[in-house]
Amino acid sequence: MILEVAILNIVKGQTREFEQAFVEAGQIISTMEGYLCHQLLPCLENDHRYILLVEWKTLEHHTIGFRGSTGYQTWKSLLHHFYEPFPTVEHYIAMGPKAS
């Protein structure tokens, strides 16, 4: 499992519109091959910041499958104009138990 992590800074005054657009965007991403689940969490300290966590089966399901899809084009048109600045997206992998 791969965890995609993005810190989303939203243009001030547009968080309500962003959240409404994300409802539709969330429906798009949830239909993608390799998608497992996602969470969009608002920040307590900064009311214009969110963290997006998406679990994928493999890195390629996100970077090639989703980003190469027509669904991603719709995702971009729904969400990308809300970001200021554009987010950095990173991917993480769970570590197994340490050997003794």
N, C-alpha and C positions, 0 to 999 in steps of 0.2 A: 504494500500500500504506500502511495505517495501522498504527502500532504502539501497542497498548494497554499501559500500564505501571502496575502496582499494587504497592506495598510492603505486604506482608501481615504484620502483627504478630499472632502467635497466642498465645492464652492459655497462660501457662507451664504446662508439664506435659501439654499436649494436642497436641504436635506429631506424635506417632505416629498418633493418631486422625485428625488433620487430613490427613496424608499418605495414609492409607488412604481417607478420604472423597474426596480429590482424584483418586484413580484413577478412581472412578466419574464424578466431575464432569468430568474431562478427556475421558472418552468422550462425554459430553453435548455439550460445546462443540465437539468436533471434527466433529459432524454438522451444525452450523449453516451455513446459506447464507452465503457470503462469508468463512468461516473459512479461513485458510491454514495456520497452525501455532501452537504455543504451547510455552513452557518455564516450568517452575516451578523456581526455583533457590534453595537454602538459603544463608543468610548465614553466612560463616565466623566473624564476630565476635559475632553474636547468634544463639544457637541456636533462638530462637523467631521469627525473622524470615525471610521469603522474598520474592523478587521474582517477580511473574508477568508474563510477556511474551506477548502474543497478537497475531499478525498477522492483519489483516482486509483485505479488498479495499477497503472504504470505511468511513468513520466510521458511516454509517447501518446497515451490517451488524451492528455492535456495539450502537449505542445504540438502534436501533429494532427490528431483526430479532431479535437475541439477547435483549435485555432485555425485549422484548415477547412472547417465546415461552413456551410451557408448559415447555420445557426449562430456562429460566432460573428458573422457580419451583422446580424440583427442585434446580438448582444452589444457590439460596439456602438451601433447607432442609438441604442437605448441608454447606454451608461457612460461612454467615454467622455462626453462633453461635460459631465459633472465633476471630473477629477481635476484637482489643482494642488500640487503638480501631478503629473501622470505617475501612477504607482509603480514601484518595483515589485515584481513577483518572484518569490523564491519557492523552492521545493525541498521538502524534508522527508526523510525516511526513518521509520522506527528502528531503534537499535535493540538488538536482542539482549538477553541477560549476559552479564559479564562472566567469563570463565573464571573459575577459582584456581 
